[in-house]
């Protein structure tokens, strides 16, 4: 068996957060190219007809999108409930959602820092534990 054969993901389901653009989109497409169907979540993701959905389905894979604000813990839990109800088995978790303010830290208000911690740390812990 060749090296690439060992990485085939046919029939697997990959959950990718932050999949609408950037690194998350690239990871979702890479998983789809390897054979996985994709479940995606992002704060601004259209639940139907998104660009990432079109690109994944063009690869012959299924895509199911969900909106989730990972800075809001209750939104994260609702996302998990919906994903698990629609997809009893998640084989791969790529917990990629993240936010950043491109300013010096001294200019970050406390409220923003709370969102950074919730999005970039807490949501990843919760997803890893619950999925």
C-alpha positions in Angstrom: 0.0 0.0 0.0 1.4 3.4 -1.0 1.8 6.3 1.4 -1.2 8.2 0.1 -3.4 5.1 0.3 -2.7 5.0 4.1 -4.3 8.5 4.4 -7.5 7.8 2.5 -10.5 9.0 4.5 -13.3 7.5 2.4 -16.5 7.2 4.5 -15.2 9.3 7.4 -16.8 12.4 8.7 -14.6 15.4 9.6 -15.8 18.3 11.7 -13.9 21.5 11.0 -14.6 24.7 13.0 -13.7 28.0 11.4 -14.2 26.4 8.0 -15.5 29.4 6.1 -12.1 30.8 5.2 -8.4 30.7 5.7 -6.7 27.7 7.4 -10.1 26.1 8.3 -11.3 26.2 4.7 -8.0 24.7 3.5 -8.2 21.9 6.0 -11.9 21.1 5.2 -11.0 20.9 1.5 -7.9 18.7 2.2 -10.0 16.3 4.2 -12.6 16.3 1.4 -9.9 15.6 -1.2 -8.8 12.7 1.0 -12.4 11.3 0.9 -14.1 12.6 4.0 -17.5 14.2 4.2 -17.4 17.5 6.0 -19.3 19.0 8.9 -18.4 22.7 9.2 -19.0 25.4 11.7 -18.3 29.1 11.7 -19.7 32.3 13.1 -20.7 33.7 9.7 -21.2 30.4 7.8 -24.3 30.2 5.7 -26.0 27.0 6.7 -26.8 26.2 3.1 -25.2 27.2 -0.2 -21.9 28.5 1.2 -18.8 28.7 -0.9 -17.1 26.0 1.1 -20.2 23.8 0.7 -19.9 24.3 -3.1 -16.2 23.5 -3.2 -16.6 20.3 -1.0 -19.5 19.0 -3.0 -17.6 19.7 -6.2 -15.1 17.2 -4.9 -17.9 14.6 -4.6 -18.2 14.8 -0.9 -21.1 15.8 1.4 -21.1 19.1 3.4 -23.3 20.2 6.3 -22.8 23.7 7.7 -23.8 25.2 11.0 -23.5 28.7 12.3 -21.8 29.0 15.7 -20.3 31.8 17.7 -17.6 30.0 19.5 -17.1 33.1 21.8 -20.5 32.3 23.3 -20.5 29.1 25.3 -24.2 28.4 24.9 -23.8 28.7 21.1 -21.0 26.2 21.3 -23.2 23.7 23.2 -26.1 24.3 20.8 -23.7 23.6 17.9 -22.5 20.4 19.5 -26.1 19.2 20.1 -27.1 19.9 16.5 -24.0 18.3 15.1 -24.4 15.2 17.2 -28.1 14.9 16.4 -27.4 15.1 12.6 -24.2 13.2 12.6 -24.0 10.3 15.1 -20.4 9.6 14.3 -17.6 12.2 13.9 -14.4 10.5 13.0 -12.1 13.6 12.8 -12.2 16.9 14.8 -10.3 19.9 13.5 -11.0 22.5 16.2 -9.7 25.5 14.3 -11.9 28.5 15.1 -10.1 31.4 16.5 -10.1 35.2 16.7 -7.4 37.9 17.1 -7.4 41.6 17.4 -4.5 43.0 15.4 -3.6 45.7 17.8 -1.1 45.9 20.7 -2.3 44.0 23.8 -2.5 47.2 25.7 -5.4 48.2 23.4 -7.4 45.0 24.0 -10.4 45.7 26.3 -11.2 43.0 28.9 -14.4 42.1 27.2 -12.5 41.3 24.0 -10.0 39.2 25.9 -12.8 37.2 27.4 -14.0 36.4 23.8 -10.5 35.4 22.8 -10.2 33.0 25.7 -13.7 31.6 25.1 -13.1 31.1 21.3 -9.4 30.2 21.2 -9.3 28.0 24.3 -12.5 27.1 26.0 -14.5 26.2 22.9 -11.6 23.8 21.8 -11.7 22.1 25.2 -15.5 21.7 25.1 -15.5 20.4 21.5 -12.7 17.9 22.3 -14.6 16.7 25.4 -18.0 16.5 23.9 -17.3 15.3 20.3 
